Amino acid sequence: MKSRVVSFIFAFFVWLLLNWMPDWQHVLVGVFVAALVAYLTGDMFAQRPYLFKHPKRYLWFLYYIPVFLLEMFKANIDVAYRVCHPKLPINPGIVKVKTSLKSDIGLTFLANSITLTPGTLCVDIDQKNGYLYIHWIDVKHKDIEGATQSIVQTFEKILMRIFE
């Protein structure tokens, strides 16, 4: 029940942000839509709703956004350089990286952050053993530790503080 309440509050807050300066009709529709979303998917998103009570997690998330955008910008420049370079300097491959994230949502955020960063794509997650398999456009490290440090470490430190 608590997870549905948290999902309702989150969905309604997003609705209000998307409808800047809403009138009473938009608020009423927002309550209905947020309630429907919370009823249908509430148990999927907030399995540990007590974590939402810690304000430090929100501050870490606000810190995560510019870090993610910076990493995405750097990766875009790198991929654009590789595409425009006459010899197309790529060394593609799939690498195995280790993560210490355990929660489903933490792993999902990590995998999506890696996938949204150009040049990398999360192919599979081995949640039981804590491994992710990443397709990398330019494999620099074939060992697990080196690949983990290059791909995962920047995101994982912050996501650990948010979701674990």
OpenMM code with the backbone's topology and positions (N, CA, C; nanometers):
from openmm import Vec3, app, unit

residues = "MET LYS SER ARG VAL VAL SER PHE ILE PHE ALA PHE PHE VAL TRP LEU LEU LEU ASN TRP MET PRO ASP TRP GLN HIS VAL LEU VAL GLY VAL PHE VAL ALA ALA LEU VAL ALA TYR LEU THR GLY ASP MET PHE ALA GLN ARG PRO TYR LEU PHE LYS HIS PRO LYS ARG TYR LEU TRP PHE LEU TYR TYR ILE PRO VAL PHE LEU LEU GLU MET PHE LYS ALA ASN ILE ASP VAL ALA TYR ARG VAL CYS HIS PRO LYS LEU PRO ILE ASN PRO GLY ILE VAL LYS VAL LYS THR SER LEU LYS SER ASP ILE GLY LEU THR PHE LEU ALA ASN SER ILE THR LEU THR PRO GLY THR LEU CYS VAL ASP ILE ASP GLN LYS ASN GLY TYR LEU TYR ILE HIS TRP ILE ASP VAL LYS HIS LYS ASP ILE GLU GLY ALA THR GLN SER ILE VAL GLN THR PHE GLU LYS ILE LEU MET ARG ILE PHE GLU".split()
positions = [
    Vec3(0.0822, -0.1196, 0.0000),
    Vec3(0.0000, 0.0000, 0.0000),
    Vec3(0.0868, 0.1263, 0.0000),
    Vec3(0.1953, 0.1241, 0.0796),
    Vec3(0.2824, 0.2423, 0.0856),
    Vec3(0.3459, 0.2717, -0.0499),
    Vec3(0.3805, 0.1654, -0.1231),
    Vec3(0.4450, 0.1878, -0.2522),
    Vec3(0.3491, 0.2550, -0.3501),
    Vec3(0.2215, 0.2245, -0.3404),
    Vec3(0.1237, 0.2899, -0.4277),
    Vec3(0.1063, 0.4373, -0.3903),
    Vec3(0.1135, 0.4677, -0.2613),
    Vec3(0.1038, 0.6074, -0.2182),
    Vec3(0.2229, 0.6865, -0.2710),
    Vec3(0.3418, 0.6289, -0.2587),
    Vec3(0.4616, 0.6956, -0.3099),
    Vec3(0.4519, 0.7126, -0.4606),
    Vec3(0.4055, 0.6103, -0.5307),
    Vec3(0.3898, 0.6199, -0.6759),
    Vec3(0.2876, 0.7263, -0.7127),
    Vec3(0.1766, 0.7361, -0.6370),
    Vec3(0.0772, 0.8392, -0.6625),
    Vec3(0.1372, 0.9783, -0.6464),
    Vec3(0.2089, 0.9988, -0.5355),
    Vec3(0.2682, 1.1308, -0.5097),
    Vec3(0.3669, 1.1670, -0.6199),
    Vec3(0.4512, 1.0720, -0.6582),
    Vec3(0.5500, 1.0979, -0.7629),
    Vec3(0.4820, 1.1274, -0.8965),
    Vec3(0.3820, 1.0456, -0.9349),
    Vec3(0.3128, 1.0650, -1.0620),
    Vec3(0.2385, 1.1987, -1.0638),
    Vec3(0.1764, 1.2336, -0.9522),
    Vec3(0.1032, 1.3607, -0.9460),
    Vec3(0.2001, 1.4789, -0.9529),
    Vec3(0.3147, 1.4669, -0.8879),
    Vec3(0.4161, 1.5727, -0.8927),
    Vec3(0.4672, 1.5918, -1.0356),
    Vec3(0.4932, 1.4826, -1.1053),
    Vec3(0.5379, 1.4915, -1.2452),
    Vec3(0.4289, 1.5545, -1.3313),
    Vec3(0.3049, 1.5161, -1.3065),
    Vec3(0.1923, 1.5746, -1.3804),
    Vec3(0.1885, 1.7265, -1.3611),
    Vec3(0.2055, 1.7701, -1.2364),
    Vec3(0.2038, 1.9136, -1.2089),
    Vec3(0.3207, 1.9853, -1.2759),
    Vec3(0.4373, 1.9203, -1.2792),
    Vec3(0.5517, 1.9819, -1.3467),
    Vec3(0.5290, 1.9941, -1.4966),
    Vec3(0.4650, 1.8950, -1.5554),
    Vec3(0.4398, 1.8986, -1.6996),
    Vec3(0.3299, 1.9978, -1.7366),
    Vec3(0.2390, 2.0227, -1.6445),
    Vec3(0.1307, 2.1193, -1.6672),
    Vec3(0.1574, 2.2423, -1.5826),
    Vec3(0.2515, 2.3216, -1.6263),
    Vec3(0.2909, 2.4397, -1.5495),
    Vec3(0.1706, 2.5325, -1.5347),
    Vec3(0.1446, 2.5788, -1.4145),
    Vec3(0.0321, 2.6674, -1.3818),
    Vec3(-0.1028, 2.6023, -1.4172),
    Vec3(-0.1305, 2.4844, -1.3614),
    Vec3(-0.2553, 2.4154, -1.3972),
    Vec3(-0.3775, 2.4812, -1.3321),
    Vec3(-0.4915, 2.4685, -1.3991),
    Vec3(-0.6161, 2.5110, -1.3382),
    Vec3(-0.6790, 2.3906, -1.2678),
    Vec3(-0.7964, 2.4076, -1.2106),
    Vec3(-0.8558, 2.3006, -1.1298),
    Vec3(-0.8892, 2.1776, -1.2130),
    Vec3(-0.9201, 2.1962, -1.3432),
    Vec3(-0.9526, 2.0821, -1.4283),
    Vec3(-0.8290, 1.9949, -1.4525),
    Vec3(-0.7154, 2.0601, -1.4746),
    Vec3(-0.5924, 1.9841, -1.4942),
    Vec3(-0.5519, 1.9115, -1.3662),
    Vec3(-0.5726, 1.9760, -1.2528),
    Vec3(-0.5408, 1.9120, -1.1254),
    Vec3(-0.6299, 1.7903, -1.1044),
    Vec3(-0.7579, 1.8015, -1.1363),
    Vec3(-0.8506, 1.6895, -1.1214),
    Vec3(-0.8116, 1.5720, -1.2117),
    Vec3(-0.7797, 1.6040, -1.3369),
    Vec3(-0.7347, 1.4989, -1.4294),
    Vec3(-0.6033, 1.4393, -1.3792),
    Vec3(-0.5138, 1.5231, -1.3272),
    Vec3(-0.3863, 1.4745, -1.2734),
    Vec3(-0.4054, 1.3796, -1.1574),
    Vec3(-0.5000, 1.4097, -1.0689),
    Vec3(-0.5294, 1.3194, -0.9567),
    Vec3(-0.5797, 1.1858, -1.0097),
    Vec3(-0.6692, 1.1904, -1.1088),
    Vec3(-0.7228, 1.0666, -1.1658),
    Vec3(-0.6139, 0.9836, -1.2333),
    Vec3(-0.5335, 1.0484, -1.3162),
    Vec3(-0.4279, 0.9768, -1.3889),
    Vec3(-0.3222, 0.9227, -1.2917),
    Vec3(-0.2833, 1.0030, -1.1929),
    Vec3(-0.1841, 0.9578, -1.0951),
    Vec3(-0.2384, 0.8403, -1.0141),
    Vec3(-0.3656, 0.8452, -0.9790),
    Vec3(-0.4256, 0.7338, -0.9053),
    Vec3(-0.4290, 0.6075, -0.9908),
    Vec3(-0.4614, 0.6223, -1.1183),
    Vec3(-0.4635, 0.5073, -1.2088),
    Vec3(-0.3237, 0.4477, -1.2254),
    Vec3(-0.2258, 0.5340, -1.2456),
    Vec3(-0.0876, 0.4872, -1.2593),
    Vec3(-0.0408, 0.4187, -1.1303),
    Vec3(-0.0724, 0.4770, -1.0170),
    Vec3(-0.0318, 0.4184, -0.8887),
    Vec3(-0.0994, 0.2837, -0.8671),
    Vec3(-0.2247, 0.2727, -0.9052),
    Vec3(-0.2959, 0.1456, -0.8874),
    Vec3(-0.2385, 0.0369, -0.9782),
    Vec3(-0.2100, 0.0719, -1.1030),
    Vec3(-0.1635, -0.0279, -1.1998),
    Vec3(-0.0166, -0.0661, -1.1813),
    Vec3(0.0669, 0.0305, -1.1434),
    Vec3(0.2108, 0.0039, -1.1416),
    Vec3(0.2773, 0.0342, -1.0083),
    Vec3(0.2018, 0.0619, -0.9057),
    Vec3(0.2597, 0.1037, -0.7784),
    Vec3(0.3557, 0.0043, -0.7167),
    Vec3(0.3262, -0.1240, -0.7283),
    Vec3(0.4144, -0.2238, -0.6680),
    Vec3(0.5385, -0.2514, -0.7521),
    Vec3(0.5438, -0.1985, -0.8730),
    Vec3(0.6603, -0.2224, -0.9578),
    Vec3(0.7735, -0.1243, -0.9312),
    Vec3(0.7426, 0.0003, -0.8958),
    Vec3(0.8445, 0.1038, -0.8885),
    Vec3(0.8997, 0.1256, -0.7487),
    Vec3(0.8179, 0.1210, -0.6500),
    Vec3(0.8631, 0.1541, -0.5148),
    Vec3(0.8521, 0.0303, -0.4261),
    Vec3(0.9506, -0.0565, -0.4357),
    Vec3(0.9493, -0.1767, -0.3531),
    Vec3(0.9954, -0.1471, -0.2116),
    Vec3(1.0718, -0.0396, -0.1942),
    Vec3(1.1173, 0.0023, -0.0615),
    Vec3(1.0820, 0.1496, -0.0420),
    Vec3(0.9538, 0.1805, -0.0158),
    Vec3(0.9123, 0.3216, -0.0120),
    Vec3(0.9734, 0.4019, 0.1020),
    Vec3(1.0237, 0.3370, 0.2057),
    Vec3(1.0844, 0.4100, 0.3165),
    Vec3(1.2100, 0.4853, 0.2727),
    Vec3(1.2706, 0.4449, 0.1615),
    Vec3(1.3897, 0.5142, 0.1116),
    Vec3(1.3577, 0.6543, 0.0616),
    Vec3(1.2323, 0.6782, 0.0259),
    Vec3(1.1942, 0.8092, -0.0262),
    Vec3(1.1888, 0.9156, 0.0827),
    Vec3(1.2000, 0.8762, 0.2086),
    Vec3(1.1916, 0.9703, 0.3205),
    Vec3(1.3231, 1.0428, 0.3466),
    Vec3(1.4318, 1.0001, 0.2865),
    Vec3(1.5628, 1.0576, 0.3130),
    Vec3(1.5945, 1.1679, 0.2137),
    Vec3(1.5991, 1.2938, 0.2585),
    Vec3(1.6230, 1.4051, 0.1652),
    Vec3(1.7610, 1.4023, 0.1008),
    Vec3(1.8587, 1.3384, 0.1649),
    Vec3(1.9923, 1.3324, 0.1047),
    Vec3(1.9889, 1.2596, -0.0294),
    Vec3(1.9008, 1.1635, -0.0430),
    Vec3(1.8906, 1.0887, -0.1687),
    Vec3(1.8484, 1.1807, -0.2832),
    Vec3(1.7600, 1.2757, -0.2555),
    Vec3(1.7164, 1.3703, -0.3580),
    Vec3(1.8300, 1.4634, -0.3971),
    Vec3(1.9091, 1.5046, -0.2987),
    Vec3(2.0238, 1.5918, -0.3294),
    Vec3(2.1269, 1.5177, -0.4133),
    Vec3(2.1491, 1.3897, -0.3809),
    Vec3(2.2415, 1.3104, -0.4617),
    Vec3(2.1877, 1.2927, -0.6037),
    Vec3(2.0560, 1.2791, -0.6177),
    Vec3(1.9980, 1.2675, -0.7510),
    Vec3(2.0162, 1.3968, -0.8295),
    Vec3(1.9995, 1.5102, -0.7629),
    Vec3(2.0231, 1.6388, -0.8295),
    Vec3(2.1695, 1.6535, -0.8711),
    Vec3(2.2597, 1.5954, -0.7940),
    Vec3(2.4017, 1.5946, -0.8300),
    Vec3(2.4268, 1.4993, -0.9474),
    Vec3(2.3538, 1.3889, -0.9518),
    Vec3(2.3718, 1.2872, -1.0548),
    Vec3(2.3371, 1.3405, -1.1940),
    Vec3(2.2364, 1.4253, -1.2031),
    Vec3(2.1901, 1.4735, -1.3331),
    Vec3(2.3015, 1.5447, -1.4109),
    Vec3(2.3708, 1.6450, -1.3539),
    Vec3(2.4775, 1.7086, -1.4333),
    Vec3(2.5964, 1.6153, -1.4596),
    Vec3(2.6254, 1.5249, -1.3667),
    Vec3(2.7339, 1.4281, -1.3905),
    Vec3(2.6992, 1.3416, -1.5107),
    Vec3(2.5751, 1.2928, -1.5146),
    Vec3(2.5315, 1.2104, -1.6263),
    Vec3(2.5356, 1.2897, -1.7570),
    Vec3(2.4863, 1.4128, -1.7546),
    Vec3(2.4864, 1.4947, -1.8757),
    Vec3(2.6284, 1.5239, -1.9254),
    Vec3(2.7220, 1.5461, -1.8330),
    Vec3(2.8612, 1.5687, -1.8714),
    Vec3(2.9207, 1.4434, -1.9351),
    Vec3(2.8971, 1.3279, -1.8748),
    Vec3(2.9486, 1.2027, -1.9323),
    Vec3(2.8862, 1.1760, -2.0691),
    Vec3(2.7591, 1.2072, -2.0832),
    Vec3(2.6922, 1.1877, -2.2108),
    Vec3(2.7495, 1.2833, -2.3169),
    Vec3(2.7765, 1.4071, -2.2778),
    Vec3(2.8360, 1.5040, -2.3705),
    Vec3(2.9740, 1.4572, -2.4163),
    Vec3(3.0575, 1.4124, -2.3217),
    Vec3(3.1919, 1.3650, -2.3584),
    Vec3(3.1839, 1.2444, -2.4515),
    Vec3(3.0907, 1.1536, -2.4248),
    Vec3(3.0761, 1.0358, -2.5099),
    Vec3(3.0256, 1.0740, -2.6487),
    Vec3(2.9372, 1.1727, -2.6564),
    Vec3(2.8896, 1.2197, -2.7877),
    Vec3(3.0040, 1.2759, -2.8712),
    Vec3(3.0900, 1.3541, -2.8085),
    Vec3(3.2051, 1.4101, -2.8795),
    Vec3(3.2968, 1.2974, -2.9272),
    Vec3(3.3201, 1.1990, -2.8414),
    Vec3(3.4068, 1.0867, -2.8769),
    Vec3(3.3505, 1.0080, -2.9948),
    Vec3(3.2218, 0.9775, -2.9916),
    Vec3(3.1608, 0.9010, -3.1007),
    Vec3(3.1581, 0.9842, -3.2290),
    Vec3(3.1295, 1.1131, -3.2181),
    Vec3(3.1292, 1.1993, -3.3369),
    Vec3(3.2686, 1.2043, -3.4003),
    Vec3(3.3720, 1.2098, -3.3164),
    Vec3(3.5089, 1.2078, -3.3680),
    Vec3(3.5362, 1.0774, -3.4428),
    Vec3(3.4936, 0.9665, -3.3840),
    Vec3(3.5180, 0.8357, -3.4477),
    Vec3(3.4445, 0.8246, -3.5813),
    Vec3(3.3242, 0.8785, -3.5876),
    Vec3(3.2465, 0.8720, -3.7115),
    Vec3(3.3084, 0.9605, -3.8190),
    Vec3(3.3567, 1.0766, -3.7797),
    Vec3(3.4127, 1.1714, -3.8771),
    Vec3(3.5574, 1.1405, -3.9145),
    Vec3(3.6255, 1.0601, -3.8371),
    Vec3(3.7652, 1.0268, -3.8647),
    Vec3(3.7714, 0.9379, -3.9890),
    Vec3(3.8655, 0.9649, -4.0801),
    Vec3(3.8721, 0.8875, -4.2050),
    Vec3(3.8972, 0.7377, -4.1851),
    Vec3(3.9742, 0.7017, -4.0847),
    Vec3(4.0062, 0.5602, -4.0648),
    Vec3(3.9108, 0.4910, -3.9681),
    Vec3(3.8139, 0.5624, -3.9122),
    Vec3(3.7138, 0.5092, -3.8210),
    Vec3(3.7781, 0.4237, -3.7107),
    Vec3(3.8466, 0.4885, -3.6174),
    Vec3(3.9201, 0.4141, -3.5143),
    Vec3(3.8269, 0.3528, -3.4086),
    Vec3(3.7792, 0.2323, -3.4375),
    Vec3(3.6950, 0.1634, -3.3392),
    Vec3(3.7547, 0.0266, -3.3097),
    Vec3(3.7262, -0.0202, -3.1916),
    Vec3(3.7689, -0.1516, -3.1460),
    Vec3(3.6522, -0.2101, -3.0665),
    Vec3(3.5437, -0.2495, -3.1340),
    Vec3(3.4237, -0.2900, -3.0622),
    Vec3(3.4392, -0.4251, -2.9939),
    Vec3(3.3611, -0.4414, -2.8897),
    Vec3(3.3604, -0.5679, -2.8180),
    Vec3(3.2657, -0.5622, -2.6990),
    Vec3(3.2429, -0.6786, -2.6412),
    Vec3(3.1582, -0.6881, -2.5228),
    Vec3(3.2480, -0.7152, -2.4035),
    Vec3(3.2337, -0.6323, -2.3006),
    Vec3(3.3141, -0.6464, -2.1793),
    Vec3(3.2221, -0.6778, -2.0615),
    Vec3(3.2799, -0.7406, -1.9641),
    Vec3(3.2090, -0.7761, -1.8415),
    Vec3(3.2562, -0.6805, -1.7323),
    Vec3(3.1599, -0.6143, -1.6672),
    Vec3(3.1933, -0.5210, -1.5598),
    Vec3(3.1231, -0.5643, -1.4323),
    Vec3(3.1824, -0.5282, -1.3208),
    Vec3(3.1294, -0.5655, -1.1891),
    Vec3(3.0594, -0.4449, -1.1283),
    Vec3(2.9458, -0.4700, -1.0646),
    Vec3(2.8760, -0.3649, -0.9926),
    Vec3(2.8409, -0.4143, -0.8530),
    Vec3(2.8376, -0.3219, -0.7602),
    Vec3(2.7988, -0.3575, -0.6236),
    Vec3(2.6562, -0.3148, -0.5939),
    Vec3(2.5861, -0.2612, -0.6935),
    Vec3(2.4447, -0.2272, -0.6752),
    Vec3(2.3624, -0.3548, -0.6669),
    Vec3(2.2669, -0.3575, -0.5765),
    Vec3(2.1843, -0.4775, -0.5575),
    Vec3(2.0375, -0.4550, -0.5918),
    Vec3(1.9879, -0.3327, -0.5728),
    Vec3(1.8449, -0.3075, -0.5934),
    Vec3(1.8120, -0.3065, -0.7426),
    Vec3(1.6905, -0.3458, -0.7725),
    Vec3(1.6465, -0.3486, -0.9124),
    Vec3(1.6515, -0.2107, -0.9753),
    Vec3(1.6044, -0.1118, -0.9019),
    Vec3(1.5996, 0.0234, -0.9594),
    Vec3(1.7402, 0.0818, -0.9745),
    Vec3(1.8304, 0.0487, -0.8823),
    Vec3(1.9684, 0.0942, -0.8953),
    Vec3(2.0363, 0.0336, -1.0169),
    Vec3(2.0162, -0.0962, -1.0368),
    Vec3(2.0724, -0.1627, -1.1550),
    Vec3(2.0102, -0.1097, -1.2838),
    Vec3(1.8812, -0.0819, -1.2789),
    Vec3(1.8131, -0.0275, -1.3966),
    Vec3(1.8675, 0.1103, -1.4316),
    Vec3(1.8853, 0.1955, -1.3300),
    Vec3(1.9418, 0.3286, -1.3560),
    Vec3(2.0832, 0.3167, -1.4114),
    Vec3(2.1630, 0.2265, -1.3552),
    Vec3(2.3001, 0.2095, -1.4040),
    Vec3(2.3007, 0.1607, -1.5485),
    Vec3(2.2219, 0.0583, -1.5773),
    Vec3(2.2176, 0.0033, -1.7130),
    Vec3(2.1668, 0.1072, -1.8129),
    Vec3(2.0648, 0.1838, -1.7748),
    Vec3(2.0130, 0.2862, -1.8648),
    Vec3(2.1112, 0.4022, -1.8812),
    Vec3(2.1817, 0.4371, -1.7759),
    Vec3(2.2820, 0.5433, -1.7865),
    Vec3(2.3929, 0.5024, -1.8814),
    Vec3(2.4337, 0.3776, -1.8743),
    Vec3(2.5378, 0.3268, -1.9648),
    Vec3(2.4850, 0.3234, -2.1079),
    Vec3(2.3627, 0.2758, -2.1256),
    Vec3(2.3052, 0.2651, -2.2593),
    Vec3(2.2812, 0.4017, -2.3222),
    Vec3(2.2415, 0.5009, -2.2419),
    Vec3(2.2156, 0.6343, -2.2954),
    Vec3(2.3433, 0.7112, -2.3250),
    Vec3(2.4557, 0.6613, -2.2792),
    Vec3(2.5841, 0.7226, -2.3092),
    Vec3(2.6331, 0.6644, -2.4425),
    Vec3(2.6474, 0.7461, -2.5456),
    Vec3(2.6874, 0.6938, -2.6766),
    Vec3(2.8195, 0.6171, -2.6710),
    Vec3(2.8238, 0.5090, -2.7460),
    Vec3(2.9435, 0.4265, -2.7513),
    Vec3(2.9369, 0.3054, -2.6599),
    Vec3(2.8363, 0.3001, -2.5738),
    Vec3(2.8192, 0.1862, -2.4844),
    Vec3(2.6732, 0.1430, -2.4864),
    Vec3(2.6534, 0.0139, -2.4635),
    Vec3(2.5186, -0.0416, -2.4624),
    Vec3(2.5169, -0.1589, -2.3660),
    Vec3(2.4298, -0.1532, -2.2677),
    Vec3(2.4180, -0.2636, -2.1728),
    Vec3(2.3409, -0.3767, -2.2407),
    Vec3(2.4060, -0.4914, -2.2546),
    Vec3(2.3484, -0.6034, -2.3266),
    Vec3(2.2768, -0.6988, -2.2318),
    Vec3(2.3331, -0.7221, -2.1135),
    Vec3(2.2751, -0.8180, -2.0194),
    Vec3(2.3159, -0.7823, -1.8773),
    Vec3(2.2321, -0.8228, -1.7829),
    Vec3(2.2602, -0.8023, -1.6413),
    Vec3(2.2532, -0.9370, -1.5717),
    Vec3(2.3591, -0.9715, -1.5014),
    Vec3(2.3614, -1.0902, -1.4166),
    Vec3(2.3467, -1.0403, -1.2722),
    Vec3(2.2216, -1.0257, -1.2289),
    Vec3(2.1939, -0.9636, -1.0995),
    Vec3(2.2447, -1.0486, -0.9838),
    Vec3(2.2387, -1.1790, -0.9986),
    Vec3(2.2797, -1.2678, -0.8896),
    Vec3(2.4279, -1.2524, -0.8566),
    Vec3(2.5112, -1.2382, -0.9582),
    Vec3(2.6557, -1.2264, -0.9370),
    Vec3(2.7062, -1.0825, -0.9443),
    Vec3(2.6198, -0.9886, -0.9833),
    Vec3(2.6579, -0.8476, -0.9881),
    Vec3(2.7414, -0.8091, -1.1093),
    Vec3(2.7116, -0.8662, -1.2242),
    Vec3(2.7852, -0.8336, -1.3457),
    Vec3(2.6925, -0.7730, -1.4502),
    Vec3(2.7478, -0.6817, -1.5284),
    Vec3(2.6800, -0.6273, -1.6451),
    Vec3(2.7675, -0.6570, -1.7656),
    Vec3(2.7042, -0.6876, -1.8766),
    Vec3(2.7762, -0.7103, -2.0013),
    Vec3(2.7475, -0.5904, -2.0918),
    Vec3(2.8541, -0.5228, -2.1302),
    Vec3(2.8443, -0.3959, -2.2014),
    Vec3(2.9106, -0.4080, -2.3385),
    Vec3(2.8374, -0.3663, -2.4427),
    Vec3(2.8993, -0.3521, -2.5743),
    Vec3(2.9630, -0.2141, -2.5776),
    Vec3(3.0921, -0.2125, -2.6057),
    Vec3(3.1720, -0.0897, -2.5993),
    Vec3(3.2301, -0.0643, -2.7368),
    Vec3(3.2186, 0.0575, -2.7867),
    Vec3(3.2648, 0.0898, -2.9226),
    Vec3(3.4166, 0.0871, -2.9340),
    Vec3(3.4853, 0.1132, -2.8253),
    Vec3(3.6316, 0.1138, -2.8264),
    Vec3(3.6819, 0.0497, -2.6969),
    Vec3(3.7007, -0.0808, -2.7006),
    Vec3(3.7430, -0.1542, -2.5822),
    Vec3(3.8859, -0.1144, -2.5469),
    Vec3(3.9012, -0.0505, -2.4316),
    Vec3(4.0323, -0.0087, -2.3837),
    Vec3(4.0874, -0.1057, -2.2805),
    Vec3(3.9974, -0.1735, -2.2089),
    Vec3(4.0371, -0.2683, -2.1048),
    Vec3(3.9571, -0.3964, -2.1231),
    Vec3(4.0273, -0.5079, -2.1309),
    Vec3(3.9575, -0.6356, -2.1423),
    Vec3(3.9362, -0.7015, -2.0059),
    Vec3(4.0104, -0.6549, -1.9061),
    Vec3(3.9920, -0.7117, -1.7727),
    Vec3(3.8711, -0.6458, -1.7047),
    Vec3(3.8116, -0.7167, -1.6107),
    Vec3(3.6903, -0.6698, -1.5437),
    Vec3(3.7156, -0.5411, -1.4662),
    Vec3(3.8261, -0.5337, -1.3932),
    Vec3(3.8534, -0.4162, -1.3093),
    Vec3(3.8720, -0.2900, -1.3930),
    Vec3(3.9483, -0.2996, -1.4999),
    Vec3(3.9734, -0.1832, -1.5853),
    Vec3(3.8480, -0.1352, -1.6556),
    Vec3(3.7692, -0.2300, -1.7076),
    Vec3(3.6449, -0.1931, -1.7750),
    Vec3(3.5454, -0.1341, -1.6752),
    Vec3(3.5413, -0.1901, -1.5549),
    Vec3(3.4516, -0.1383, -1.4513),
    Vec3(3.4886, 0.0049, -1.4161),
    Vec3(3.6163, 0.0307, -1.4014),
    Vec3(3.6607, 0.1647, -1.3663),
    Vec3(3.6286, 0.2642, -1.4786),
    Vec3(3.6455, 0.2241, -1.6026),
    Vec3(3.6212, 0.3146, -1.7149),
    Vec3(3.4735, 0.3422, -1.7408),
    Vec3(3.3901, 0.2396, -1.7273),
    Vec3(3.2503, 0.2535, -1.7675),
    Vec3(3.1571, 0.2799, -1.6495),
    Vec3(3.1711, 0.2043, -1.5432),
    Vec3(3.0698, 0.1999, -1.4375),
    Vec3(3.0978, 0.2930, -1.3207),
    Vec3(3.2216, 0.3106, -1.2848),
    Vec3(3.2570, 0.3726, -1.1573),
    Vec3(3.1985, 0.5125, -1.1381),
    Vec3(3.1970, 0.5941, -1.2409),
    Vec3(3.1456, 0.7312, -1.2271),
    Vec3(2.9987, 0.7311, -1.1851),
    Vec3(2.9183, 0.6475, -1.2490),
    Vec3(2.7761, 0.6422, -1.2183),
    Vec3(2.7485, 0.5675, -1.0883),
    Vec3(2.8207, 0.4593, -1.0661),
    Vec3(2.7898, 0.3705, -0.9544),
    Vec3(2.8064, 0.4366, -0.8184),
    Vec3(2.9088, 0.5185, -0.8030),
    Vec3(2.9322, 0.5842, -0.6729),
    Vec3(2.8116, 0.6683, -0.6326),
    Vec3(2.7564, 0.7396, -0.7276),
    Vec3(2.6431, 0.8276, -0.6971),
    Vec3(2.5142, 0.7449, -0.6829),
    Vec3(2.4929, 0.6494, -0.7715),
    Vec3(2.3718, 0.5687, -0.7651),
    Vec3(2.3652, 0.4855, -0.6359),
    Vec3(2.4795, 0.4493, -0.5840),
    Vec3(2.4846, 0.3760, -0.4571),
    Vec3(2.4249, 0.4616, -0.3455),
    Vec3(2.4547, 0.5894, -0.3464),
    Vec3(2.4032, 0.6799, -0.2424),
    Vec3(2.2555, 0.7107, -0.2607),
    Vec3(2.2068, 0.6953, -0.3818),
    Vec3(2.0656, 0.7242, -0.4077),
    Vec3(1.9784, 0.6025, -0.3778),
    Vec3(2.0171, 0.4853, -0.4265),
    Vec3(1.9264, 0.3700, -0.4257),
    Vec3(1.9611, 0.2599, -0.3264),
    Vec3(2.0769, 0.2628, -0.2664),
    Vec3(2.1110, 0.1532, -0.1740),
    Vec3(2.1016, 0.1975, -0.0287),
] * unit.nanometer
topology = app.Topology()
chain = topology.addChain("A")
for resn in residues:
    res = topology.addResidue(resn, chain)
    for name in ("N", "CA", "C"):
        topology.addAtom(name, app.Element.getBySymbol(name[0]), res)
